[in-house]
Amino acid sequence: MAITNELDELFDDPMFEVTETESKLFDIPADMKRIMDGRRLQPDHYAQRTLCEDFAQYRPMFEQVQRELREGRRSLVRTGKTSSLEMGHFYVVGGLLVYLAAIAEKSRASNGLTNGRTHCIFEDGTESDILLQTLRKYITGDGYGVTDTQEGQQESFEQLGTEDRSSGYIYILRSLSTNPEIAGVENLYKIGMTTNSVEERVANAVHEPTYLMAPVQIVSTAEIFNMHSMRFEALVHQMFEAVNFKVKVYDDEGQEHEPEEWYVAPLEIIELVIKKITDGSILNYTYNPELQCLEKRVVKKSSNFNTTGLKVLTLNIKDVYFKEILSGSKTIEYRELKQTTLNKYTYIDAADGKRYLRRYDVIRFYVGYHKDRDSALIEVTDITFKNGIVEYHLGRILEHVTDDRE
């Protein structure tokens, strides 16, 4: 498509030529930079945490959420930078549970998300009116969201199904060793699988390094079906690798051993993990050793659309405009033509030396710049140019790629 006279005149405009003297006009003196940097460090409001006078009414809520996390009825989930934070929901910041009780003075932030003063209750009995945007930054940095209650997740693994052929028995053991290095460890359990009865398997525990050369207590057992022992052990090791207990023991002949399959984790979580291994849902979770609960995996869906033969333009866009495109209320994407974007949106034809608008068949829109961002592939029906602005007329939504975040 030939470019208009307007565009030709734009490229010939001497304003595009910036001399060295002119470029220095944009330099900021060093002392002014220091002042500006100092100002950036000053928050608009010091949202200090203070004692929550009526914390007694919130305490049962925190205790219930902690209990449901231990039982697996709730889990942690990573929160994206563009995710909405909702009143009445729980989050984790700095290892503490936070209850978002209210959002006041609501406004729209520069990224299109809701902002405002919050009323946050922390499980240590403090409260804060931190800005919603700041809270979101802390949560996406090293915090988590807490999922709603997932009913039906708390049943014990003794109630597993009994169809098809038996694969053996899963067991959980507690060591009765008097070795201070072992006896002093809280929540230390061995997780294993045997094709024989568990009682037979542990009968000689005091002479076997794998049982720490000491008697053991059988905490739980369950018969399982259609489960390969090596696969089960691999999944357990993968899930609890961060809390794998390491200790050296010596057999009856004085040989040194470092047993495997001993882990430091709450019994409720171990039982829940075993249940999820047997029903196949464990692949959706990881174990968070700091908070001692399950964390839901965020699985980024990949693009399945074949763009072979298509000319694809990639653009970053704010979430508010992304949603307008998906809803159909925004049908044109505007891009200003600048020196820095000339080669992206236009090209010079070697045959006649003239500049033309680049043709694109589709646009891949990305929300922001973070790694877990949403994207969409949108058809381009036409490209026009007006007053220094390139206009991409949008057609069908060919693909919308998001993640499995709850």
HELIX and SHEET records of a PDB file:
HELIX    1   1 ASN A    5  ASP A   12  1                                   8    
HELIX    2   2 PRO A   14  PHE A   16  5                                   3    
HELIX    3   3 GLU A   20  SER A   23  1                                   4    
HELIX    4   4 LYS A   24  PHE A   26  5                                   3    
HELIX    5   5 ALA A   30  ARG A   40  1                                  11    
HELIX    6   6 PHE A   55  GLN A   57  5                                   3    
HELIX    7   7 ARG A   59  GLU A   71  1                                  13    
HELIX    8   8 LEU A  132  ASP A  142  1                                  11    
HELIX    9   9 PHE A  157  GLN A  159  5                                   3    
HELIX   10  10 PRO A  180  ALA A  183  1                                   4    
HELIX   11  11 VAL A  198  ARG A  201  1                                   4    
HELIX   12  12 ALA A  205  HIS A  207  5                                   3    
HELIX   13  13 PRO A  209  TYR A  211  5                                   3    
HELIX   14  14 SER A  229  PHE A  240  1                                  12    
HELIX   15  15 GLU A  241  VAL A  243  5                                   3    
HELIX   16  16 LEU A  267  ASP A  279  1                                  13    
HELIX   17  17 SER A  281  ASN A  284  5                                   4    
HELIX   18  18 ASP A  319  SER A  327  1                                   9    
HELIX   19  19 GLN A  339  THR A  341  5                                   3    
HELIX   20  20 LEU A  342  TYR A  345  1                                   4    
SHEET    1   A 9 THR A  50  LEU A  51  0                                        
SHEET    2   A 9 THR A 126  SER A 128 -1                                        
SHEET    3   A 9 THR A 114  PHE A 122 -1                                        
SHEET    4   A 9 LEU A  96  ARG A 108 -1                                        
SHEET    5   A 9 PHE A  90  VAL A  93 -1                                        
SHEET    6   A 9 TYR A 144  VAL A 146 -1                                        
SHEET    7   A 9 LEU A  76  VAL A  77 -1                                        
SHEET    8   A 9 CYS A 293  LYS A 296  1                                        
SHEET    9   A 9 TYR A 285  ASN A 288 -1                                        
SHEET    1   B 4 VAL A 216  PHE A 225  0                                        
SHEET    2   B 4 SER A 166  SER A 175 -1                                        
SHEET    3   B 4 LEU A 188  THR A 194 -1                                        
SHEET    4   B 4 TRP A 262  VAL A 264 -1                                        
SHEET    1   C 2 VAL A 249  TYR A 250  0                                        
SHEET    2   C 2 GLU A 256  HIS A 257 -1                                        
SHEET    1   D 5 VAL A 312  ILE A 317  0                                        
SHEET    2   D 5 VAL A 362  VAL A 367  1                                        
SHEET    3   D 5 SER A 375  LYS A 386 -1                                        
SHEET    4   D 5 ILE A 389  VAL A 401 -1                                        
SHEET    5   D 5 ILE A 332  GLU A 336 -1                                        
SHEET    1   E 2 THR A 346  ILE A 348  0                                        
SHEET    2   E 2 ARG A 355  LEU A 357 -1                                        
END                                                                             
